[in-house]
Amino acid sequence: MSNSYTAYFSPGIRIYDGDVNITDASNLVPREFRDLYEHPMLSLRSEKVTMAVSDTRSIEPMLIGTNSDNERSLVVLKVIGRAKVTTVGKDSNGSTDITGITETYGTSYLPGFLVLMPYNLDSITLEAITASTVNVLTGILAVDTDSRL
C-alpha cells in the first residue's frame, strides 16, 4: 500500500499521518459513527497561519478550478480568534459565478472549525476579523477502491 491518510468525520475530526486499517484508532468519534464517515486520502498538507486584524490570505486547496475534480478536495480550518472565509466559484451549471461568506470564531479552549468540500471552486480567501491563529489543512479524498491507495 502506498503512502495514504485517513480522515474521520463526526463531532470530532482526527487525521492520521499514515495508513489506518481499523477505525478504533479514532477515540474522538462515537462508536455508532465510526464506520460511516471514514475517508481514505491521497495527499495532505497542513500549515499554521498567524494573522493580525484585517490580514488576508489566499488558501489553496489541493485541487482547484472548474476543470478539476473538486468534489474530492478537503479544506479544514481550525480558528482561534475570529475569521471570515470567502469562497468564489461556479454554480453546478459551470457558468454562473457564486460567492459564499462564512465567519468562524473560536478560543484556545474551544476552537472554531470550518470544513469545506468544494466543487467548481476558483478561490478561498481568509480574512482575520480579530487577531487569529488558523491551522489550515488541505487534502484530496479518494474512494476506497482508488487504485492509488
C-alpha positions as CSV (number, residue, x, y, z in Angstrom):
1,M,0.0,0.0,0.0
2,S,1.4,3.5,-0.9
3,N,1.5,6.4,1.4
4,S,-2.0,7.5,2.2
5,Y,-4.0,9.1,5.0
6,T,-7.4,8.6,6.7
7,A,-9.9,11.2,7.7
8,Y,-12.8,10.5,10.1
9,F,-15.7,13.0,10.2
10,S,-18.1,13.3,13.1
11,P,-18.3,15.6,16.2
12,G,-14.5,15.4,16.2
13,I,-12.1,15.1,13.4
14,R,-8.7,13.4,13.5
15,I,-6.4,12.8,10.5
16,Y,-3.6,10.3,10.7
17,D,-0.2,10.6,9.0
18,G,-0.2,7.1,7.6
19,D,-2.5,4.2,6.7
20,V,-5.2,3.3,9.2
21,N,-6.8,-0.1,8.8
22,I,-9.1,-0.1,11.8
23,T,-11.5,2.6,12.9
24,D,-11.0,2.1,16.6
25,A,-7.8,4.2,16.2
26,S,-10.1,7.3,16.4
27,N,-11.2,7.8,20.0
28,L,-12.9,11.1,19.2
29,V,-15.6,9.5,17.0
30,P,-18.5,7.9,18.8
31,R,-18.7,4.1,18.1
32,E,-22.0,4.4,16.2
33,F,-20.5,6.7,13.7
34,R,-17.1,5.2,13.2
35,D,-17.7,3.1,10.1
36,L,-20.0,5.8,8.4
37,Y,-17.5,8.7,8.0
38,E,-14.2,7.1,7.1
39,H,-12.4,8.6,4.0
40,P,-9.1,7.5,2.5
41,M,-7.0,10.4,1.5
42,L,-4.4,10.6,-1.3
43,S,-2.5,13.6,0.0
44,L,-2.4,16.0,2.9
45,R,-0.9,19.4,3.6
46,S,-1.0,21.4,6.9
47,E,0.2,24.8,7.9
48,K,-0.3,27.3,10.8
49,V,-1.1,30.9,9.9
50,T,-0.9,33.8,12.4
51,M,-2.9,36.8,11.3
52,A,-3.3,40.4,12.6
53,V,-6.6,42.2,12.4
54,S,-7.6,42.7,8.7
55,D,-4.9,40.5,7.3
56,T,-6.0,38.4,4.3
57,R,-4.6,35.2,2.9
58,S,-5.4,33.0,0.0
59,I,-6.0,29.4,0.8
60,E,-5.1,26.9,-1.9
61,P,-6.8,23.5,-1.9
62,M,-5.1,20.6,-3.5
63,L,-7.5,20.7,-6.4
64,I,-8.9,24.0,-7.7
65,G,-10.6,25.4,-10.8
66,T,-13.6,24.3,-12.9
67,N,-11.6,21.6,-14.7
68,S,-10.6,19.8,-11.5
69,D,-12.4,17.0,-9.7
70,N,-13.1,19.4,-6.8
71,E,-15.7,17.2,-5.1
72,R,-12.7,15.2,-3.8
73,S,-11.0,18.3,-2.3
74,L,-11.0,18.8,1.5
75,V,-10.2,22.0,3.3
76,V,-10.4,22.2,7.2
77,L,-9.8,25.5,9.0
78,K,-9.3,25.4,12.8
79,V,-9.7,29.0,14.1
80,I,-8.6,30.6,17.3
81,G,-9.9,34.1,17.1
82,R,-12.4,35.3,14.5
83,A,-12.1,35.0,10.8
84,K,-14.1,35.4,7.6
85,V,-13.8,32.9,4.8
86,T,-14.9,33.9,1.3
87,T,-15.3,31.3,-1.4
88,V,-15.7,32.2,-5.1
89,G,-16.6,29.6,-7.8
90,K,-19.1,28.4,-10.3
91,D,-22.6,27.1,-9.7
92,S,-23.4,23.5,-10.7
93,N,-24.2,24.7,-14.2
94,G,-20.5,25.5,-14.6
95,S,-21.1,29.1,-15.7
96,T,-22.9,31.2,-13.0
97,D,-20.5,32.9,-10.6
98,I,-21.3,32.4,-6.9
99,T,-19.7,33.8,-3.7
100,G,-20.0,32.3,-0.2
101,I,-19.1,34.1,3.0
102,T,-18.8,32.4,6.4
103,E,-17.5,33.7,9.7
104,T,-15.8,31.3,12.2
105,Y,-15.0,32.0,15.8
106,G,-13.1,30.0,18.4
107,T,-11.0,30.1,21.5
108,S,-8.0,28.0,22.6
109,Y,-10.4,26.1,24.8
110,L,-13.0,25.5,22.1
111,P,-11.6,26.3,18.6
112,G,-13.9,27.0,15.7
113,F,-13.8,24.6,12.8
114,L,-14.9,25.1,9.2
115,V,-14.9,22.1,6.9
116,L,-15.2,22.7,3.1
117,M,-15.5,20.1,0.4
118,P,-15.6,22.5,-2.6
119,Y,-16.9,21.9,-6.1
120,N,-16.1,24.2,-9.0
121,L,-14.1,26.4,-6.7
122,D,-11.9,29.2,-8.0
123,S,-10.6,30.7,-4.8
124,I,-10.8,30.7,-1.0
125,T,-9.8,33.9,0.9
126,L,-9.3,34.1,4.7
127,E,-9.6,37.4,6.5
128,A,-8.9,38.0,10.2
129,I,-11.7,39.9,11.9
130,T,-9.6,39.8,15.2
131,A,-6.0,38.7,15.7
132,S,-6.3,35.0,14.9
133,T,-4.3,31.8,14.6
134,V,-5.6,29.5,11.9
135,N,-4.5,25.9,11.2
136,V,-5.1,25.1,7.6
137,L,-5.4,21.5,6.4
138,T,-5.9,20.7,2.8
139,G,-6.1,17.3,1.2
140,I,-7.6,15.1,-1.6
141,L,-10.2,12.5,-0.6
142,A,-10.4,9.2,-2.5
143,V,-12.9,6.4,-2.8
144,D,-11.7,3.2,-1.0
145,T,-11.4,1.4,-4.4
146,D,-9.0,4.0,-5.8
147,S,-6.0,2.1,-7.3
148,R,-3.6,4.7,-6.0
149,L,-4.2,3.8,-2.3
